[in-house]
Amino acid sequence: MGIPRLKRILEPHAERTKISQSEIAIDGPSLAYYIYYFLKGNLNNSPFDQPSNELLGQTTLEWLDRIQSCGLTVSAIYFDGFLPQVKREERLDRLLRLSSDLRIYFNQCPDGLPPKRKPGGQQQASWSTTAKGMPKKPPPYPPFLVPAVLEALRSSEEYGPLTRLKPGEADVFCAQHVSRQGGIILTSDSDLLVHDLGRDGSVVFFADLEIELESKSLTALLYRPLSISKSLKLNAGDGFSRLAHVLSMDHHITLEQAVERTRGEADTPYSAFTDQYTSAEVISHAEVGDDILLDPRISELVLQCLEKENCGANEARERDIAMYLPFLTDSPLRTSAWEASRPTRELAYGILLSLEYASGQNPMLSVSEYRRLQVKSSGTKVEVPYTAVALDQEATKLIDTLTRIRDTVGDTPGLWVILSIYEDIISTLSQGKARPLGLELLLQDTKGTLQQHSWNFVHFLAQVQATCYSLRMVQQIIDFKKQPKNKREISATVVRLGVHLRGLPRLTDFPAIKDFLELLRSVRQGEGMSVLAKLCSDSDENVQHMIKNIQNPQPEGRRKGSRGNGGTKRKSTTSHGGGERPKAASRNPFAVLEASDLCSEETSLPVRFRALFSLKHLARQSSSPDESLAAIEAIAAAFTSPSALLKHELAYCLGQTGNTGAISHLTAVLEDLDEDPMCRHEAAEALGALGDASSMDVLRRFRDREGEEVVVKETCEIAIDRIEWENSEQRKKEKLQQSDFASVDPAPPLPQDEKTQTVEELEKTLLDTTRPLFLRYRAMFALRDLASPPDLPTAVPAVLALAKGLHDESALFRHEIAFVFGQLAHPASIPALTAALSNTEEASMVRHEAAEALGSLGDEEGVEETLKKFLHDKEKVVRESVIVALDMAEYEKSHEAEYALIPEVTGTA
C-alpha cells in the first residue's frame, strides 16, 4: 500500500551501505510478494508459468537462509492477522482493480490462456539478481500467495518460532519491534517510514536489497527517519510525519516545497493522517495465540467475532462481519467460482458466530463476503445457520457426503475434486441451469475435446480451489473453537467433522493448473464417477445421463443448443449430501397462480410480473385454444392498471404469445392517445411480433400521424417492416442461424447466407444512422446471437459493440440495446447498463430497460447495491423497474423455482 512518492523522493537522503551483523524484523506480506516477483520476473504471462505454492514456500526459506548467511539475523516475521476498518475503502479499491485487471486479461485472451513458455519444471532462483518488476498485463497473483508463504514458514524449525500472526497490521508490529529492540525493518511498504521506529530503527526496501554471493554480503539503501529529519531540518517531534502527509496530499510537489509546508500549523486532515500510525487499530484484547495456526484472512474473521463478543448486544448486531476471500483466477463470464462452495462457508461462519451471539429470539446473522466485483458494494450477504440443531444438521450432511466419497476412493486427492463436482451439480441445478461445468469438462475429456487452456477449465479449477479453501476455513475455525478458553463448547458432531477434515491437503498440495487435468482424469478413470452416480441417484435426469455418458462414452450425436431456457429450473433443498435432492418445478400453471393476482393493485409488482409471465406461457404453449384465449383475456384485463411499467410488460407479453386473439387488445392500446407513449410503443412492437397483415393499416396510420410521439412512429415503422418481411418471399430464401433465444424479436437477425459477418461488420451496420432502423435492428440481434453462449470468442467483442449503441440519438434504439443486454445477462454489459441507469437525463424507457437488465445479472457482485440506489428515483417507471429488477436479482441468487413459474420453451419466431 504505502504513500506514493515518499520512498522515491527521499531516496537521495538514504544511505547506500553494506549491511551485516544486524537484526531484522520482516514484513511478512511484503516478503511473500517479493518472492513472487523474484520467481515471476522472467516468465510468460500465463497462469501455467506461475510459481506453485510449494515453490513459493521453498524459495522463501532459501532466501532467508541466504540473507542470514550474509550476516543478518532474522528476529521476527510479522503477518497481518487483522486489518482496521479505515482500510476498507482501500481494500475495495484494490479488489476492484484486481477484478478489472482480470477482465482485461480475459479480453486479451478470450479464446484461452497463453501456453507455458517452455516445457519442463519451474525455473530455479538465481540469487545474484534482484527481483524483477511485475510483467506488463499479467494474470492475477496466485490466490493463496501470502498464506502459502506463511504455512511454509510455520513448518520450518528455524523460522516457525519467529513467525507471528498478529491482531493488527504487520507494519505496526514491525515498528514496535525495532522501536524497542533496534534493528532494520525489511518491507515494501513506505508507510513504515512514518511509524515511530525509535532512535535506532531503520528501513530497507526489498527492491533495494542486493545479495553478493561471492563475498556473502548485502548492499542496500538504508532509510533512517531520524537522520533524514535532521538532514532536512524538519521539526524534531512530528516533522517527518508532516512531510509524509504533505506528500500524500500533493503528488506533484517538490521535496523543498514539501519541507517548507511542514512548518505551518497542523490541521484536521493531518491529525486524521497521523492517527493511523500513532493509534493504529489493534484488537489487543483478542489475540488468537500463536499455537492456533490460522490463515491471515481467517484470523481476521475470528478476530472480528471476538471483537463483537466484547460489544454490547445491540452494537454487536449492528457491526458487519466481513470476509475478504482470496482472489481466484476464474472466468469473468461466469458467476464467481466461490459460489458453489458457499454452503460450506455458511457452515464455517455458523460454527464461529452463532453459538456465541445468537439465540432463538435474535435474527439470523450474516457475513459479507468480498470476492470478484464489478462496482463497489457492501459485499455478498451470506446468511448463517444460528442454532445448534441447524449447525449439527449441516455438519452431518457434510460428514455423510465425505464418508460416502472416502469409502469409495479413500484418502486420495480425488476425494476433494469429487466433492467439488458434487457441489457444482447442486449449485448448477439450484440456479436452473442444465449442465454442471464439472461434468461438462469430464464429458469433453471422454471425447478428447477438453481444452486445458480454456477459461472453462480454469474456472472449474478455481471452483475446486474454493472448495478446498472453504473446507480449510471450517477446519481452522473448529480448531480455534476447541480451545479451552472459548466460552462454549462445540458439539460432538462438529468435533467429528473436524476429524473428517484432517486429510485436507496443505496449500502446497492444493489442486494447481499444471496437474489439474491429470487429477480430473483420475476421477473419471477411477471410482469417482461411480460415487457421483450414487450421490446423484435421485437427482436431475440430465445429470444422471451426463454421468452415464462419462462412465460409458457414446458416439457423439447431434445436440440442440440451449441457454437453459429450455429446461425446468429446480429448487435445491439441501447443501450437502443426504436429505432431499432437487425436484422438478410444477408444470401446472393453476397450481401456482391465479389470474386475479395480475389485476390486483394490492399485489406487489414482483408477484404481478411473475403471474404475467406465467399467463404468457399458458397463452403461448397451451394445447387448448380456450385456455390460451382465457390467458390473453386475463393479461388484457390488467390494462386498467395505473402502472405504465406493468402495461408496457402486458403489451410485450401479448406480442410474445403468437396468438392473434391479442390483436384487438393491442390495437386499442395503440389507438388510446391518452395512454403513456411507452405503452403505445410496446403495443405497436407487439403487433409487429404477431406478424399479422391485418395490423398494417393501424400501424401505417400512427407511423404517418402528424404530431405523433417519435418513439411510437419509429416503432410502427419497424413493426411494418417486420410484418412485410414475415410475409415476403425474401424470408423464405434467407438462412437464419438457430438462436439460443425463445423471444419473438422486433427484427430477425441478419441472415448468414454467404459468409458469417464479423463483429466489426455488424457494428458498422448497427451504428450507421443512414440505414433503416429495421436493418440496424437486424444487426443488433445478430450481434446478440454472437454473444451467446457467453464463452464464445465473439461474446465480449459483441457486447462491447452493442454498448456503443447506447449513445445513439434514438431513445427507442437505446432502449432495445438495454433489452438485449437483459437477454444476454453478460457481465461485460454491467458498466454500460450502470451508466445508462445512472444518467438521470436519459429517457425513462431506456433507464427502465437498463434496470431490468441489471436485475437479470443479480448474481454478479455489486449489482444489487447499484439498483438499490435508484429505489427512490424521481421517475416512477424507474422506481418500479428497480423493484422488479431487485426481485429478479434475488431470484438469480436464490434457489427459487422458475421466475416465470412455467419454463420457457425455445422455439423459432
Order of alpha helices (4+ residues) and beta strands (2+ residues): alpha-beta-beta-alpha-alpha-beta-alpha-alpha-beta-alpha-beta-beta-beta-beta-alpha-alpha-alpha-alpha-alpha-alpha-beta-alpha-beta-beta-alpha-alpha-alpha-alpha-alpha-alpha-alpha-alpha-beta-beta-alpha-alpha-alpha-alpha-alpha-alpha-alpha-alpha-alpha-alpha-alpha-alpha-alpha-alpha-alpha-alpha-alpha
